[in-house]
Amino acid sequence: MADVQDYSLRQIETFLAAIDAEDRAANRVALIAARAANAKPEDFKRLLKDFA
């Protein structure tokens, strides 16, 4: 993280986009785990589309 101080604005934007992509992937896995056991199939599919 100390290297970020020397990043250009474009590099920071790219770095933040990568972090966002990782967060979205982790949230998707958490959603699948939390909802799969209880959701009706049609509701689960709708939720996945909403978060994609």
Secondary structure, 3 states (H helix, E strand, C coil): CHHHHHCCHHHHHHHHHHHHHHHHHHHHHHHHHHHHCCCCHHHHHHHHHHHC
